[in-house]
Amino acid sequence: MGIVGWLIIGALAGWIASMITGNSKKMGAGMNILVGIIGGFIGGLAMNLIGGHGVTGFNLWSLLVAVVGAVILLWIANAFMRTRATN
């Protein structure tokens, strides 16, 4: 998958994950792309750990894997932000 594919999957995955986690008002397009791309790596790692396939190209499965990874990333980031805000 090329750069354009990563950007499109990253943008969609980051946007969907931000809607799921309630971060959509705090994140812009650039942050959605970044979270989605990093989420693709995290989701691919998670899928490989449980015996599945990670990001396989420009398809629906890859989008799902990236969304799962982005949700994990945002969940961890939200947990750190809440902990930091209470201290």
HELIX and SHEET records of a PDB file:
HELIX    1   1 ILE A    3  THR A   21  1                                  19    
HELIX    2   2 ALA A   29  LEU A   49  1                                  21    
HELIX    3   3 LEU A   60  THR A   86  1                                  27    
END                                                                             
